[in-house]
Amino acid sequence: MTTQIAVIGLGYVGLPLATLFHKSGYDVIGIDIDSRKIDCLEKGTSYLSDYSDEEVKQLTASKRFRFSSEFKKIETAHAIILCVPTPLRNHQDPDLSYLESAAQAMLPHLRHGQLVVLESSTFPGTTEEVLVPLLEKSGLKVGVDLFLGYSPERIDPGNLDYELEDIAKVVSGVTEACLHEVQAIYGKAFTSLVPVDNTRVAEMTKILENTQRLINISFMNEMSQICHELNIDIWQVIDAASTKPYGFTAYYPGPGIGGHCIPVDPLYLKWKANEQKLSTPFIDLAKKVNDEQPMYVVDRLEKALGSGKKTPSVLLVGLTYKKDVNDVRESVSIPVMEELIKRGWTVDYHDPFVKDITLQGKTYKGIQYDQQSLSSYDAAVILTDHSQIDYSSLIKGSSLLFDTRNCIKGTYDHVIRL
Ligand SMILES: NC(=O)c1ccc[n+]([C@@H]2O[C@H](COP(=O)([O-])OP(=O)(O)OC[C@H]3O[C@@H](n4cnc5c(N)ncnc54)[C@H](O)[C@@H]3O)[C@@H](O)[C@H]2O)c1
């Protein structure tokens, strides 16, 4: 009988992972509580930006792939992989409710010998301190009756340079036997596995990767503000510094870091560190700089427009948190748009991935633009550098173009950069 894998949570992480396991020859059962996702899969339409309808149709047409919203389906699975969201609560502390409710729903269906692997990003200790006691409510003992591991997801949506299977996969287990089971399953799907001693190391690896990014990009935002005041081109500085063959890694400034991971995961670590009475000054400062960056963009724009018009009109280009994805979670374009609206400006947006957006109860529809229609705006601001944006019209049609992503090459009098 073919080994069966259940993937719980078919989002940006779960669907590509389920696809990879399927490609590797496993029988795959995808489980999601979001009926819209299940509907899309039934209709053969994709809900992820870098996953085509054709790919969905191919996957769902396979006899080795099934999907459902019923947890009962995990009963026949050899391994169950958890890919549910791990956002923040209002007070910026970890919200493990999705993980807890998925684990709770699994309980009546768990059986002896199954492997459970958590892939969601979370604070070190989650697998041992939260999942073990939860799963053991089933009556099965972890390491004896049930195997449990953690493997951080490193997928980079929108980045087509790397195949998921070629991204080295960090794997861990609560016990030696658990790690052995994780390696047996993942080894068939991934080109290289990186086993580590325990689940805390694996959890911390993911948080370290993302915290390093938050801190370094925030630092570059600080550098770019200093460079602007000193009339120095930060982008040239970074390019020049990058020619050093060792000791320098390039990070780039921008309108702020958004998304479900980089601004969120470090706060999971902060929460855990604070619980141990440890402070996290680097994380705190990086968060502060990052939170302030959208307002810096707004202020720079206002300054560049001068005092001519009290309530200018502006076209924001790009609402998603990064290029070539359809994900607006934690996107810094949102606070930029909200602030401009608050200041009484007329704001339109263009984003090939976002049809409309509701802010404070009002729905805004994305617009198309051409060189001519751009002249009706006082300024355009590039917040996300999607590949399919018509940059040439933006350059030719805008009165003032603020490029926060350094995607306009060449020098133009009416183009300003961070
Ligand atoms: N998106 C990324 O680029 C990325 C990269 C690496 C790691 N991660 C981490 O992976 C995890 C998942 O992120 P994502 O971006 O795929 O989120 P997502 O919101 O795109 O997908 C999560 C899915 O889980 C489903 N879900 C929620 N609760 C459920 C439950 N109780 N039972 C079954 N399904 C449930 C949701 O309906 C959703 O479809 C998070 O911890 C995230 O931090 C994300």
The ligand as an SDF file (V2000), in Angstrom:
LIG
                    3D

 44 48  0  0  0  0  0  0  0  0999 V2000
    3.5380   32.1230    3.7320 N   0  0  0  0  0  0  0  0  0  0  0  0
    4.8360   31.9550    3.8220 C   0  0  0  0  0  0  0  0  0  0  0  0
    5.6150   32.4720    3.0230 O   0  0  0  0  0  0  0  0  0  0  0  0
    5.4270   31.0940    4.9280 C   0  0  0  0  0  0  0  0  0  0  0  0
    6.7630   30.6930    4.8340 C   0  0  0  0  0  0  0  0  0  0  0  0
    7.3030   29.9140    5.8370 C   0  0  0  0  0  0  0  0  0  0  0  0
    6.5320   29.5730    6.9450 C   0  0  0  0  0  0  0  0  0  0  0  0
    5.2340   29.9950    7.0230 N   0  0  0  0  0  0  0  0  0  0  0  0
    4.4680   29.5790    8.1970 C   0  0  0  0  0  0  0  0  0  0  0  0
    3.6080   28.5070    7.8000 O   0  0  0  0  0  0  0  0  0  0  0  0
    2.3610   28.5670    8.5210 C   0  0  0  0  0  0  0  0  0  0  0  0
    1.2080   28.6440    7.5310 C   0  0  0  0  0  0  0  0  0  0  0  0
    1.3320   29.8530    6.8100 O   0  0  0  0  0  0  0  0  0  0  0  0
    0.5650   30.0900    5.4530 P   0  0  0  0  0  0  0  0  0  0  0  0
    1.1440   31.3150    4.8600 O   0  0  0  0  0  0  0  0  0  0  0  0
    0.4970   28.8420    4.6480 O   0  0  0  0  0  0  0  0  0  0  0  0
   -0.8940   30.4230    6.0050 O   0  0  0  0  0  0  0  0  0  0  0  0
   -2.2450   30.3930    5.1690 P   0  0  0  0  0  0  0  0  0  0  0  0
   -3.2150   31.2320    5.9210 O   0  0  0  0  0  0  0  0  0  0  0  0
   -1.9730   30.6840    3.7430 O   0  0  0  0  0  0  0  0  0  0  0  0
   -2.6930   28.8710    5.2310 O   0  0  0  0  0  0  0  0  0  0  0  0
   -3.0860   28.2510    6.4010 C   0  0  0  0  0  0  0  0  0  0  0  0
   -4.3030   27.3850    6.1000 C   0  0  0  0  0  0  0  0  0  0  0  0
   -4.6670   26.6950    7.2820 O   0  0  0  0  0  0  0  0  0  0  0  0
   -6.0830   26.6070    7.3130 C   0  0  0  0  0  0  0  0  0  0  0  0
   -6.5030   26.3330    8.6770 N   0  0  0  0  0  0  0  0  0  0  0  0
   -6.5710   27.1940    9.7240 C   0  0  0  0  0  0  0  0  0  0  0  0
   -6.9830   26.5550   10.8250 N   0  0  0  0  0  0  0  0  0  0  0  0
   -7.1740   25.2580   10.4560 C   0  0  0  0  0  0  0  0  0  0  0  0
   -7.6180   24.1100   11.1470 C   0  0  0  0  0  0  0  0  0  0  0  0
   -7.9220   24.1620   12.4500 N   0  0  0  0  0  0  0  0  0  0  0  0
   -7.7320   22.9750   10.4680 N   0  0  0  0  0  0  0  0  0  0  0  0
   -7.4330   22.9030    9.1430 C   0  0  0  0  0  0  0  0  0  0  0  0
   -7.0070   23.9600    8.4250 N   0  0  0  0  0  0  0  0  0  0  0  0
   -6.8800   25.1170    9.0870 C   0  0  0  0  0  0  0  0  0  0  0  0
   -6.5380   27.9340    6.7830 C   0  0  0  0  0  0  0  0  0  0  0  0
   -7.8680   27.8690    6.3090 O   0  0  0  0  0  0  0  0  0  0  0  0
   -5.5170   28.1790    5.6660 C   0  0  0  0  0  0  0  0  0  0  0  0
   -5.9760   27.6830    4.4240 O   0  0  0  0  0  0  0  0  0  0  0  0
    2.4980   29.7900    9.4370 C   0  0  0  0  0  0  0  0  0  0  0  0
    2.9810   29.3780   10.6680 O   0  0  0  0  0  0  0  0  0  0  0  0
    3.5530   30.6390    8.7450 C   0  0  0  0  0  0  0  0  0  0  0  0
    4.2150   31.4930    9.6360 O   0  0  0  0  0  0  0  0  0  0  0  0
    4.6760   30.7320    6.0350 C   0  0  0  0  0  0  0  0  0  0  0  0
  1  2  1  0
  2  3  2  0
  2  4  1  0
  4  5  1  0
  4 44  2  0
  5  6  2  0
  6  7  1  0
  7  8  2  0
  8  9  1  0
  8 44  1  0
  9 10  1  0
  9 42  1  0
 10 11  1  0
 11 12  1  0
 11 40  1  0
 12 13  1  0
 13 14  1  0
 14 15  2  0
 14 16  1  0
 14 17  1  0
 17 18  1  0
 18 19  2  0
 18 20  1  0
 18 21  1  0
 21 22  1  0
 22 23  1  0
 23 24  1  0
 23 38  1  0
 24 25  1  0
 25 26  1  0
 25 36  1  0
 26 27  1  0
 26 35  1  0
 27 28  2  0
 28 29  1  0
 29 30  1  0
 29 35  2  0
 30 31  1  0
 30 32  2  0
 32 33  1  0
 33 34  2  0
 34 35  1  0
 36 37  1  0
 36 38  1  0
 38 39  1  0
 40 41  1  0
 40 42  1  0
 42 43  1  0
M  CHG  2   8   1  16  -1
M  END
$$$$
